[in-house]
Structures are given as structure tokens and as C-alpha cells.
Amino acid sequence: MPVDATLIDGLNYYTDNQVKISRDETKDAVRRVLKVIEAILKYVNGKDQRFSHQVYSSGSYASGLKVSKPDEFDYLVQLEALPTLHWSSSEPRYYNINGTGQIVRTPGVPLPSPPEGYHHVSFSNSSQVKPIWHSEDMKVDRDLVPFKVRSLFKGFVQEAIRNCDLRESVRLYNKTHGPAVTLRVMTGKADISVDLVPTVPDGGCGLPPSVLNNWPRSPQWPPRHKVEKVRATGTDSVAKDNVYWLTSFQRCEMVLLEDIDKDGGCRKQCLRILKKLREDFWCRSTKPVLSSFHLKTLLLWECEKYPDAAHWSRDKLGDRVLGLVRELKKYIKERRCRHYFIPKINLFEDKYGKLKDPDGRGFDFIEGQLDEFLKEPRRFLRG
């Protein structure tokens, strides 16, 4: 049932006054961050040419989806001069990482098979390996080990902060989980969080066969030129785990979101509204159940469900926001958010298939908030 015009007015007002970020403030933040990141990556590359000195922007800012303040930026740091690589998930490996971060051999006791979406990366032919890759500091046998890559990169970043006169303006977070090395850049105005993620590019291999054979699911969305561009873009491997690489579709998602509203639609506006509502009302805890990645995934599924541009016209803003919230409520109620490219993966679960919110309190809170929004959305849109 179509919504009345006052809700659309309220959503546009909320976008203009609560969601949008200052262009001048953003320019200043980007300038300050890039100055720091370029200095750090130049130093790291000087110490180890396998880490690129190029800056590859990713995340919400790169996709034009940042809300509130320009206080978080994400960058990919690609490994370079790689030989021919082999991705596998079935061949057994007889090593592991112990509690002190050392590689230990486990004869006769293979690693468990990688979880869905994870894999091993190995050098396929030692004769093609360039001299800079002869060192074993990132490898075990022919395997490129995520823990080793991340640890080595983090060590170089620490050195860079000390040796590039950045100790007064940059702090390195000590957290070790996740694929990123996270910095806090102190600008004098506000602190900015910066994630640097070492990645293994797929080397032009394109999408994994399991995805290529099952995507796109719809003949209508994405449009054919976007499908071809996504296939050409391919994936990255990121060090989410110590021994398994995670397949990252982040650059593919950026392609899908690029120019997504060139037909005059409101898709990105819808997502930014949901992200701001999540920040302000739905997820106030330090370990939120619902992430911005879940919301981006929700939008991609809804674009596939509603491929016609008419569904996303500006006069349908209220319908689409309410539709997204209803679908999100279904995700929360069912405790299931399917990965867009690998639907077998439930993004509300960890890699072992266990819910990240086992007692359900976070889910229950969000479901209650979504109910309240659906009953009286204007109450949430008041500045």
C-alpha cells in the first residue's frame, strides 16, 4: 500500500539533516588520512616490495555510502609480484598456528576443511617464483599463510609510525582479530579510524566457479554490463583467519553500487537512511548484532527482487524504506542473512555456523526497534 507524501518529506529531511556529511569536512579528513597512509605505505614498500605502496580505497566512503561523519576509511593493500597462485579448499594441510603465533607441524593430523567461503592460497609452480618471494616469512611450504602476512604487515606499519615521525598523530590498535590493521589518526579535530587490509588479488581469475555457475540468479538484475564488469573484477583473499583466506567480494559490491542510481533512483539514499537509523537506534552496543555490511547485503537482494527502475523512483522512497525494514525484520526474526554471492553463508553466524548473538538478546532488541519504526516511522526521523 503506497505511503503518504509526508513520510517521503520526512525521509528527505532526515537525509539532508542527519545522514549527509559535510563535503568540506570530508575533503579535509581524506586529505589528512591520505597524507598519513601514503607515508606509511611508502615506508612499508621500501622495507618489503611485496606490499604495494598504492592506495586502493574501499568501504562505505569509496561507495558513497558513508553517513554522519567522515570518521572511518578503509584501504586495500595488495600483495604484488605474485607468482601463479592456486586456490584450494580440499587438499589436506598438516600445520597449524599455536597460542604464541608459531607455525607447528601436525604430522598425520590435517587441518579441518576450510569453512564455506574460505580457502588456502598456494604457489603453484616454484620455478616461476620471483626472488622477492623466495623468503619463507609469509609461507609454509608453498602455502601463503594469512597469519604470517598480517603479522609481517603489522610489524612494518608499527615501524613506519616510529620512523616517519607519526607517533604524535597516529596510534595502532592492538586488536588481532579480523583482516585489518587498524589505525587511529588524530587530526586535532576528531579521531579517524583507518583500516588497512592486506589482500591477495585473484590475478584475473574472475569469480570462483561456485559463484560463476550460480550468479546472476536473475536475468533482469544486475544489468548485463554490470554482470560482465563484476566477472572481470573478480575477488580478493583477505586474512580473516589465521590459516584460511576469506574470499572477499568487496570490489564486486563496489561495482554493483557504482552508478546504481543513474536512472534517478533512491537505492543509495535508502541504504544510507538505514545505516543512520542503525547507528542511532538499532545498534547502540559495543558489539552490534547488525552491521552496515548486513544492510548493504539486504539492499543487493532487494535490487534483485525489484529490478525495475520504477520501483526505486524518488516518489517511491517511503515504500522502499518500509519494504527494506520489513525484509530486515524477517532476517532478524529468522536469524538469517544470506551472503549475496554465496547464499549458503549466513552472515549472522560465525565461520563455524554458530550465531554471533547466541542468547538472542541483540536480535530481540532490534526486532522490537523495527516494529516501532514500522508503526511510527516519523518518530525516528525527527532531528
N, C-alpha and C positions, 0 to 999 in steps of 0.2 A: 504494500500500500504506500503510495507516494507520501513523502513528508511535506510539511508546510514550509513556506518560504522563510519563516522566522528562524527555523533551525539552520538553514543554509546561511542566513545572515550571521547567526551566532558562531558557526564554524569558521566563516571567513574572518570574523572579528577576532576569534581565538587564534587563528593562523597569523594575522597581522600583528597582534599584540603579545602573544605568548610563545608562538612557535618559531617565527622568523628570527634570525640572528643578524646583528649589525654587520653590514658589508665592510665598513671601516675597521671594526673590531676584528673581523675575520682576517682581513688583509694583514693587519698588524700581527696577529697571532701566527699566521702562516709564515710571514717574513722572519719572525723571531725563531720559530721552530726550525725552519729550513736552514737558517744560519748555523744552528747547533748540529742538526743532523748531518749536514754536508761536511762539517768539520770532523765529526765522529767517523763517518763512513770513509772519508778520505784517509784518516789515520788507520782505520781497520784495514782498508785495502792496501795501504803501504806496508802493513805488517803481514798480510796474507791476501794475495791477489785472488784467491778463490772466492772471497766475499766481494760482491760488486760495490762500487762506490756510487752507483746511480741510485737516485731516489725514485721509487715506484709507489705512488700514493694509492691507498685503498681505503676501505671502510666507509663510514657514513659521509664524511666530508667529501671524499672523491666522487660519491654517487649523488651529491646534492641533497642529502637526507639528514644532515646534522640539525639538531634543534637546540633551542635555548641559548647556549654559549659555545664559542669555539674553544673548548677546553679538552678535546680529545682528538688525536690524529693517529693514523695507522699507516705504516710503510712496510713494503716487502723488500727484503734484501736477498737478491737471488745469488745462488752459487753459480760460478762461471767456469768456463773452460772445462766443462764436464765431458768425460768420455761417453761412449754409448752406454745407456743405462738399461736395466731390466727391472720391471716391476712384477712382484710375485706375492702371492698370499698362501701358497700351498706347500712350497718346499720347506722341510724342517730346518730349524736353526738350533745349534747346540751351544748357546751362550746366554747370558743374562747380565743385568746390572745389579750389583749388591747394594747394601744400605749405605756404603760410603762412596758410591758413584764409580766403582771399579768394574770393569768387564771381568766376568768369571766364566770359565768354560764349564759346560754341563754335559759331559760325555754320556750318551745313552738317554738323556732327559731333554727332549726338544722343547722349545718354546711352544706355548699353546698357539693354535692358528690365530692369525690376526682377526680382531673383531670386524664386523661389517664396516666398510669404508676405510679400513686401514690396510697397510701392505708393507712389504720390505722393498728397499731400493738397493740394487747392487750393480757393480761394474760388470758388464757382460763380456768384455774381452780385454785382458790385461795388456796386450800388445798395443792397444790404442790409447792407453792412459798417458797423458802428458806428464812431464816431470813434476809439475807442482802438485800432482795428485799421488805421487809415489809415497808420501808420508802416510803413516798409519794412524795419525792423530784424530781422524774422523771415521776410521773404518775398523771393522773386524773382518778379517779375511777380505772378501770382495764387497761386503755389505757397508753401505753408508749408514752410520748409526745416529739416530736423531739426538740422543742424549749427548753424544760427543760433539756434534755440530753446534748444538745450542750452547753447551758449556764453553767451547772454544770461542764462539762469537761473544758470549757474555764477558769472558775474560778480556778480550780485546776492547770491548766497549768500556769496561772499567779502566783499562789503561788509557784510553782516549780521553776520558773525563779528567784523569790526573794530569796527563801530559799536554792537553790542549787548553789549559787554563780555564776549565769549565767547572771546577769544584764548587765555586760560589753560586753557580746558576743552574746546575744540573745534579739531580740525585738519581741513583739507580735503585729500583725496588729490588728487594732480596727474594721475592717470591720465585719459586722454581717451577710451579705447575703452569701448564699452558705453553703454547708455542712461542710466545713473545718475550723479548727482553724489554721491560717497561721502564721508561724514564719519567722523571718529574722535572719539567722545565719551569724554572721560577723567573717570571718576567718582570716582577716588581708590581704588577697589577693583579695578576691571578696566576695560580699554578696551572700548567698544561700537562696532561698525561700523553705520552707518546709511546706507542708500541712499535718495536722493530722486530719483524718476523723473518728469520732466515727461511728461505724456500728453495726447493729443488724444482725448477721448471720441467715440464714434460718433454721439452726438446722437440716440439712439433708433432708429438704423437697423437694429439687430439684427445677426445673424450675416451674414458675407459670403455672397453667393449660392452660391459654390462649396462652402461648408460646409453651408449650409442645405439644399441639394439632395442632400447625401450623408450627412447626420448627423441623427438617430441611425442607426446601422447595424443595431442590434438592436431588436426590439420589446419586449425584456424589460428592458434596462438601457441608459440610466438610466430610472427610472420616469417616467411621463408628466408629472407635476407638475414634476419636475426639468428635463425637456426644455423645457417651456414657460418656466420661470424662466431657463434658460440663454439661450434665444432672446431673451427680453426684456432680459436683462443686456447682451448684445452684447459688442463688443470695444473695445480701445483701440489707438491707434497710438503707438509709442514710438520714440525716436530712437536706434535701434541702429546705424544707418548715417549717414553724412554727408548723403546726398541722397535716400535711400529710407527711408520709415517702415516699421517692422515691425509686423505685426498681432499684438497680444498678447491671449491668451485667459486671462490670469491671473484676472480676475474670474469668468469662466465656470468655471474649475477650482475656484475657491473655492466656487462654488455647488454643484458636484458633490460636493465633500468635506464640505460643511456637513451635519451630522446624518446622515452616511453610515452610522454605526453605531447609529442609534436602534433597530434591530432586535436590539441586543445583540451585534453582530458585532465582529470583531477587525481590520478593514481598516486603520484608522489605526495600531493597535499594530504590525501587520506592517510598515507603511511606516516607522514610527519606528525599529523594530529594524534594518531595512536601512540606514537613514540613519546610525545609530550604528556599525554594522559597517563601512560605507563610510568613516566618519571614522577609525575606529581601525585598520582592517586593509587595506581595499581601495584606498584612495587617499591615500597619505601625501605625495605630491609636491606641489610648489607650483602645478603646472598639471595638476590631476587630469583624467583622461580621462572619468571617471564623475561626474556631478553629481547633486545632490538632485533637480533637475528631471527627469533621466532616470528616477530611481526613482519619482517621482510619476507620470510618464507610464506606466511599467510597471504601476503599481497600477491606473490607469484602464483600461488594456487588459485586465488580469486581471479586473476587476469586470465588464467587458462579456463576457468569456469564461465567467465563473462568476457569473451573475446571481442565482442562488438564495441566499436568506439562510442556508440550511443549510450552504452551502459555507464560510461565514465565521463559523460559530458558534465560541464560545470553545474548545470541545473539538477544533476543527479547526485551532487555531493552528499547531501543528507542521507539519501538511500544507500549510497555506497558505504559511508562510515557506519551506519547502523547495521548494514549487512556484514561488514567486516567484524564488528563487535559480536554479532550473533554467532558467526562462524568461530570466532575466537572462544566464545563461551563454550561452544561444542568441543573444541580442542581441550579446554581446561576440564570440562566435565568428564570427558573420555580419557583424560591423561595421555593424550596422543597428539603429537605434531609431527607429521611426516616430512622428512627431508625432501626438498623439491626434486633433486636429481636421483636420489636413492631412497625411494619411498619405504623400503624395508626398515630404514633407520627411524626410530622415534626420538626426536630431539629433546624430549622431556626425560629421557633415560641416559645413563652414562654408557660407556662403551661395553659394559658387561650386561646391559639390559635391565639395570636397576633404576627405579625412579629417583631423580635427583632430590625430590621432596617426598621422602618415604612416608612421613606421617600425614601428608596431605594438607597440612595447615595453610601452607602458602597457596596451594591451589584453591582451597575453600575461601580464603580471603579474596583472591582475585575474582572468583566466580561471584561472590557477593557484590563486589565493586562493579562488575559488568552488569549484573542485574539492576543495580541502582542507576547506572548510566542509561540503560535501555528504557527504564521507567521515566527518568527525568534528565535527559542529556544536558539541558540548558544549565542545570545547577553546576555541572562540571566545567562549563565554558565561561563562567564569569571570571573576569580578571581581578 
